[in-house]
């Protein structure tokens, strides 16, 4: 079973996190949420989530992918978390899957892994990326990016195509009546 890390920093976007976690779990992906700083994490709309673990208790080598939700100030807090930055850099070097939605692709730009990659970001933040695209979901090598809460379902379905296969993504899409 594919194991994916979803770090949740204070101020994360609840729709994005919920959809990513829910849709990938429906596909049989082992999602582990990691709270920053602790296991109780409050989203940008004051919804309280209980993460599976604290980020400090995560062993990066246990995972095949990392998916970053956006939200303000969640993406800023993710970008200030050295362990998250180290995981992103390490995973990119190993060509492991890295997903980011909303403003979170700016974190990937911050660590320098988008220098030769196409990506998308929350509308209005395009200047933060080297090669921005206007598509709802952009895949370039091991990097998958998406624009925001309204694109969370197609983003999650695309992640399923990559992590498992297209048939599984189609089945989940039908199940969701999407």
Secondary structure, DSSP 8 states (H G I E B T S, - for coil): --EEEEEEETT--HHHHHHHHHHHHHTT-EEEEEEESSSEEE-TTS-EEE-SEEGGG--GGG-SEEEE---TTHHHHHHT-HHHHHHHHHHHHTT-EEEEETTTHHHHHHTTTTTT--B--STT-GGGSTTB--SSEEEETTEEEE-SGGGHHHHHHHHHHHHT-HHHHHHHHHHHT-
